[in-house]
Amino acid sequence: MSTLEKRHIPRTAVSAVLGGAVVGGLGYLVAGPPGLAVGAVIGVATGALVGHRTSEAADPDDSVGHFKEIYTSMPYYVQDMEWSDYEPAYRFGLETWRTRGNQTFEEAAPALGARWLKIRGGSRLGWGQAGPAVDHVWREMEDTVRGQGQAG
């Protein structure tokens, strides 16, 4: 799991509840109330594991999947730009925060802007448009690390 919060927890919870209900029901049919209890525990554990693995497999964007869900609602979103324009900026934000996170975004921005022009690939975003997305990643990473009680 990435440092950023994954958005699959609801799917995992639903799978756990459904697994508990199904296997618990089967346990009840086979062994009565004790079978219900044992089946529910086994079903919840199995359902949670299956739900977690399914959700992880369904998130091919890894750490940037969170941003894919929200990028069009961000104030920096440019009309008619697509995920393929923003994905490189978010990935660049993750990469550069890991290597330059000891600086503030404002301190790192000039160097990041120069590098963006070289690595942006097929993205149509100039640095003026990509920079806020990169800054967004940096802020989320700082908040996440601070929340986990780690040093950046």
Buried (B, 14 or more C-beta within 10 A) or exposed (E): EBBBEBBBEEBBBEBBBBBBBBBBBBBBEEEEEEBBBBBBBBBBBBBBBBBBEBBBEEBEBBBBBBBBEEBEEEEBBBEEBEEEBBBBBBBBBBBBBEEBBEBEBEEBBEEBBEBBEEEBEEBBBEBEBBBBBBBBBBEBBBEBBEEEEEEE
